[in-house]
Amino acid sequence: MPKTRHTAEEKFVILEKLRHSGIGMCTFSKQCGVNRTTLKSWQDLYARDGLEGLQRPPRSKHYTALLKHAAVLAYQTGEGSLAELTIRFGLRSSKQLRDWISRYNGGKPLTASPSRKQVPTMSRKTTFEERIEVVEYVTKDKHSYAEAAEHFQISYQQARSWVLKAKDGGYEALKDNRGHRKAEANLSETDKLKLEVRQLKAELRDKELIEAFAKKLLELQHKG
């Protein structure tokens, strides 16, 4: 059975044998028992990062929403294959890029990778306006739930719950309907309309900014 995990040193030795073998990658792949795609990935990582690129990747690596959008945009505009853009944007595998493309095409947001920093776990009481600010901090400013929890000193669960509620039912769904905050539960039609307009503006601004920054990043990469 072929070995499924190799150390960085073993990968380097295999690449050196391939380089001096004088045979094609397909033939060498069959001889050494390593998938051709894997070999090519090792080659690209070594060319980009040296021996460090052959190290086993950490369990999680954080990518910004801007980088994700730039990578997806580059693929959709035909600037390279999945493998080429994986190397260009410093990703560990083309599967990451495929997943981002799938999310983008499915209308799902490309948010920053979650942070492992400790965040508050206890819930606290908040106002209606604070909940809206938390949602916009995540959806408009592209922060993670963990970052929102730390910034507003709320729990991770609160941040996630409010974002999902706003996504499904708009900002009005963030009202406190437990009975002791009547001012929140009884919004006028004008107030409801204002909330809808505010949410639409946030969503439009988010889309425009992300696309603009992604295009700018691509332009800077081309100049470099």
N, C-alpha and C positions, 0 to 999 in steps of 0.2 A: 504493500500500500504506500503511495507517495506521501512524503512528509508534508504536512500542511502548515507548519510553522518553522521559520528559519530565523536564526540570529542575524544581526547586521553583518557579522564577519562571514557567516556562511553565504549570505546573499552576495557579498563582495567577491568571494572565491568563485561562485558560480558565474558571475558576470565576467570575471577575468578569464575563466575557462572558455566562455562563449566568445570573448574577444579574440582569443588566440586559437580557437578551434578551426577557423576557416570554413565553417559550414553555416548553412542558413539557420535562422532562429527556430523555424518549425521542426527541423531535424534535431537540432540540439535540445529543443524542448522535450521531445519524445525520449531522448537518451537520458536526460537528467531527471525526468519525471516532474517538471515544473511547467505549469500552464503557460502557453505563449504570451497571453495577455498579461499574466503576472510578471513574466520576464521583462516585457516591454515597460511595464510600470516601474519595475526596479531600475531599469536603465534610465528612465526619465527622472526619477527621484534622485538617483545618484548624480546625474548630470546637473541637476538644479541645486541640490543641497549637500553633495558629497556623502561621506559615510553617515552623517547625521540623518540624511534622508532615508537611509536603509534601516534606521532604528524602528522598533515597533511603535506605532503611533500611540499617543496618550488616549485614555478612554474618551475624552471629550476635548474638542478644540473649538474655541469661540470664533464665530464669524459675524460681522456686522450685517445689518439689513442692506446697507449700501453695497457691500461686496457681493452679496447674494444676487441683488438685482442687476448689478453690472455683469456678473457672470452669465446670468440668464439672457440678458439683452445681447451680449456678445454671441451667444450660441444662436439665438433667433435671427440675428442679422448675418449669420454665416461667416463669422470671423474665425472659426476653427471647429474642430471636432470635439467631442466630449473629452477625449484623452488629452488633446492639445490645450484645451481651456482649463482642464484640471491642473496641469502643470503651470500654466500661465497665472492662475489665480491662487496658487499655493494650497490646493486642496489635497487631501490624502487619497481620495479615490473618485472616480467618475460617478459612482453611485450617488454621492452627495449632490453633484450637479444635476443628475437625472431627477432626484427627489425634488430639488428646488424648481426645476422646470415644470414638473408635474403639478406642484402646488400652485405655481404662478398661473399656469394654463387653466387650473381648476378654480381660479378666483380666490385662492386662500392667501393670506398675508405671509410675506417672507420677513419674519421678525428676527432680531438678533438672537444668537444662540444663548441659552440660559446660563446664568452665572452660578457657580457653586458657593458664592459668598453666603455667610449666615444671614438670614433675614428673620424679622419678627415672626413668631408663630401664634401669638395671642391676638385675638380680634379686639378692636376698639370701636367706640361709637363714632360715627362720622356724619357730616351734613350731606344733603343732597348735592350741593355744589362740589364738595370734596370728592364725592364718588365720580362725578363727571370729570373732574380734573385728573383723577387716577386713570380713568378710561382713556382720556386724550393723551396722557403721558405714555401710555402703552401703544395705542393705535396710531396716534398722530406723530408722536416723537420717536416711536420705534424703540421703546425700552422694554425689557423683559418684565415678567411678573415679579421676579425676584428683585429687580432694580426698583420697581414701583413700590414694593413692600418696604424696602429699605428707605427710600426717599420720603414716603408719606407715613412711615412708622405704622403700617398696618400688617395684617397677615398675608402670606402668599395666597391663601385660599380666598380672602376677600378680594384681592386684586383680580384674580382669575375669574371669580364669580361675577364681578361687576362688568368686566369686559365681555363675557359671554352673554350676560343679560342685555347689555346695550346692543350687542350684535343681533340678537334675536328680536328684541322688542323696542329698540331705540333708547334714548336717554330717559324717557318716561319710566322705563322698567326699573330704573335705579331708585325710585321712590321708596321710602320706608312705609310699608303698609301694615305695621304691627299695631296701629291704633293709638299710640301716644304721640304721634307727630302728625297731627291733622293737616298742618300747613303744607306738608309735602304731598299728602294723599289727594288734596283737593286742588289740583292745578286747573287754571282756567284754560279755555280753548286757545287764547292768545299765548299763554305761557307754553302750552304744548307745541304750538306752531313755532315759537321762538327756539324751542329745544330741537325740533326737527331741522330747522334751518342751520342751527349751530352744528349739529352732527353732520349734515350734508357738506357744510363748508370745511369741516375738519377732514372728512373723507376725501374731498376734492383736492384740498391742499396737500394732503398726504400723498396722493397718487402723483400729482404734478411735481412735487419736490423730489420724490424718490426717482422718478424717471429722469428729471433734470440732473440730479446728482450722479446717477448711474451713467448718463451720457457724458458728463464732465469727466468722470473717472476714466472712461474709455478713451477720451481725447488725450488726457494726460499720459496714459499708458502708451498711446501711439507716438506721442512726442518723445517719450523716454526710450 
